[in-house]
Amino acid sequence: MSRSLQIVCMSDTHNKHELLAIPDGDILIHAGDMSSRGKLGSIEAFNDFLGTLPHPHKVLIAGNHDFAFERTPEAARRLITNAIYLQDEEVLIEGIRIYGSPWQPWFFNWAFNLQRGEEIRAKWDLIPDQVDILVTHGPAYGHGDRVERGELVGCRDLLEVIEERVRPKYHIFGHIHEAYGMTSNGTTTFLNVSSCNLAYQPIQPPVTFSWEIPREASSSID
């Protein structure tokens, strides 16, 4: 026998979280850019908002707008009391292995930038094998990464790690607002769950999917 969990995903809310209709569920995942400029006050306000939501488990990573997590990481992390913050870390929830990482290929002068190639590959090599849900702020190459001018801007090294080693069931991300939606390679479902569109209007709804778990699976959090 198994039971079904509802997993609700969103990203790139940019201080406009209160304008979104967020479905109830068992696990809420936010893939970064909770703020506009990453000030501690904005992070505290977002944490307070998370505390009003009914989801039993909440998982959060930072994005390129969330500067405080890069510049003053200890202060920023202390403010997150209503979610599990992941930065190159894994958590086990209801038997589901979730790994979160905020990095993306260099993007202007925002937070969590790394150069393509060896520098960013070192972060992706930290992802453990057999992760069930991978959460990054930015996309892998060819999945939810087409910008308005038509260019694919996702990370090729991330795609290689996903397809050749980790093979998660789901990859959750945002960053490229205009590429909201789902793709698949037959093994992994890629979900760009950016809440704001290219004009920073929060009109793209959170994405919900079901996860079947055995009745005996652990509900502990590591």
C-alpha positions in Angstrom: 0.0 0.0 0.0 1.1 3.6 -0.7 -0.1 7.0 0.1 0.0 10.1 -2.0 1.7 13.4 -1.0 0.9 16.7 -2.7 4.1 18.7 -3.5 3.6 22.4 -4.3 6.3 24.3 -6.1 7.0 27.9 -6.8 9.9 30.3 -7.4 10.8 33.9 -8.2 8.1 35.5 -6.1 10.1 38.7 -5.6 8.3 40.0 -2.6 4.9 39.4 -4.3 4.1 36.1 -2.5 0.9 37.5 -0.9 -0.6 38.0 -4.4 -0.4 34.3 -5.2 -3.0 31.7 -4.6 -1.0 28.8 -3.1 -2.7 25.4 -3.1 -2.6 23.3 0.1 -0.3 20.4 0.1 2.1 18.3 2.1 5.4 19.8 1.0 6.0 23.3 -0.3 9.2 24.0 -2.3 10.4 27.5 -3.2 13.3 27.6 -5.7 14.7 31.0 -4.8 14.3 34.7 -5.5 11.9 35.2 -2.6 13.0 38.9 -2.6 13.9 41.7 -4.9 17.2 42.8 -3.5 17.8 40.2 -0.7 17.6 42.5 2.2 17.2 40.9 5.6 13.8 42.7 6.2 12.4 41.1 3.0 13.7 37.7 4.1 12.1 38.1 7.5 8.8 39.1 5.9 8.9 36.1 3.6 9.5 33.8 6.5 6.6 35.3 8.4 4.4 34.6 5.3 5.6 31.0 5.2 4.5 30.6 8.8 0.9 31.4 7.8 0.8 28.5 5.2 -0.6 25.1 6.3 1.9 22.9 4.5 3.6 20.6 7.1 6.9 20.7 5.4 8.5 23.7 3.6 11.8 23.7 1.7 13.6 26.9 0.5 16.7 27.8 -1.4 18.1 31.2 -2.3 18.2 32.7 -5.8 20.3 35.4 -7.5 18.2 38.2 -6.0 18.6 36.9 -2.4 21.9 38.7 -1.7 21.7 38.3 2.1 22.2 34.6 1.9 25.5 35.2 0.2 26.7 38.3 1.9 25.5 37.7 5.5 24.6 34.0 5.4 24.4 33.4 9.1 22.1 36.3 9.7 19.9 35.3 6.8 19.6 31.7 7.8 18.7 32.6 11.3 15.6 34.4 9.9 14.3 31.2 8.3 12.4 29.5 11.1 9.3 28.4 9.1 11.1 26.4 6.4 14.2 24.2 5.9 16.8 26.3 4.1 19.1 24.3 1.8 22.4 25.5 0.3 24.3 22.6 -1.2 22.5 20.4 1.3 20.0 17.5 1.4 17.0 16.8 3.5 14.9 13.6 3.9 11.1 14.3 4.2 8.6 11.5 4.2 11.2 9.3 2.7 11.8 11.7 -0.2 15.4 12.9 -0.7 15.4 16.6 -1.6 18.7 18.4 -2.4 18.9 22.2 -2.9 21.5 24.5 -4.4 21.3 28.3 -5.3 24.0 28.6 -7.9 23.6 29.6 -11.6 26.0 30.5 -14.5 27.2 34.0 -14.2 24.3 36.5 -14.6 25.2 40.2 -14.5 26.3 41.0 -10.9 23.7 39.2 -9.0 24.2 36.7 -6.1 25.3 33.1 -6.4 27.1 33.6 -9.7 29.7 31.1 -10.9 31.6 30.9 -14.1 30.5 28.2 -16.5 32.7 25.1 -16.7 35.0 24.0 -13.9 33.8 26.5 -11.3 30.1 25.7 -11.4 30.7 22.0 -12.1 32.3 21.7 -8.7 29.0 22.7 -7.1 27.0 20.2 -9.2 29.5 17.4 -8.3 28.4 17.9 -4.7 24.9 16.6 -5.5 24.5 13.0 -4.2 23.4 10.1 -6.3 19.8 8.9 -6.0 18.3 12.3 -5.1 14.6 12.2 -5.7 13.9 15.9 -6.1 16.7 18.3 -7.1 16.0 22.0 -6.4 18.2 24.6 -8.1 17.6 28.2 -8.8 18.6 28.1 -12.4 17.7 25.6 -15.2 19.7 22.9 -16.9 20.5 23.4 -20.6 17.5 22.8 -22.9 14.8 22.6 -20.1 12.9 25.7 -19.1 15.7 28.0 -20.1 14.7 29.7 -23.3 14.8 33.5 -22.9 12.7 36.0 -24.8 15.3 36.5 -27.5 15.3 32.7 -28.2 18.6 31.8 -26.7 18.9 28.7 -24.4 20.8 29.9 -21.3 20.7 26.8 -19.0 23.8 25.1 -17.6 25.2 22.3 -19.7 27.2 20.9 -16.7 24.0 20.7 -14.6 22.3 18.8 -17.4 25.2 16.4 -17.7 25.1 15.7 -14.0 21.4 15.2 -14.0 21.3 12.9 -17.0 24.4 10.8 -16.4 24.6 10.4 -12.7 21.9 11.8 -10.4 18.8 11.1 -12.5 16.3 12.7 -10.1 12.6 12.1 -10.7 12.0 15.9 -10.6 14.2 19.0 -11.1 12.5 22.1 -9.7 13.9 25.5 -10.6 13.0 29.1 -11.8 15.2 32.0 -12.7 14.0 32.3 -16.4 10.6 33.8 -15.8 9.5 33.5 -19.4 10.2 29.8 -19.7 7.6 28.7 -17.0 6.4 25.2 -17.7 7.3 21.5 -17.8 9.6 19.4 -20.0 10.9 15.8 -19.6 13.8 13.7 -20.9 11.9 10.4 -20.1 13.6 10.0 -16.7 13.4 13.4 -15.1 10.5 15.9 -15.1 11.9 19.4 -15.3 9.6 22.1 -13.8 10.3 25.8 -14.2 8.0 27.2 -11.5 8.7 30.9 -11.8 5.8 32.7 -10.2 6.5 36.1 -11.8 6.5 36.5 -15.6 9.1 38.6 -17.5 7.3 41.8 -16.4 7.6 40.7 -12.7 3.8 40.1 -12.5 3.0 37.2 -10.2 0.6 35.5 -12.6 2.1 32.1 -13.1 0.5 29.7 -10.6 2.4 27.3 -8.3 2.8 23.8 -9.7 1.5 20.8 -7.8 2.3 17.1 -8.4 1.6 13.9 -6.5 4.2 11.6 -5.0 3.4 8.1 -4.0 5.3 6.8 -1.0 5.1 3.4 0.8 3.2 3.5 4.1 6.3 2.5 6.0 8.4 5.3 4.6 10.1 7.5 7.3 8.6 10.9 8.0 11.8 12.0 9.8 13.9 15.0 8.6 17.6 14.6 8.5 
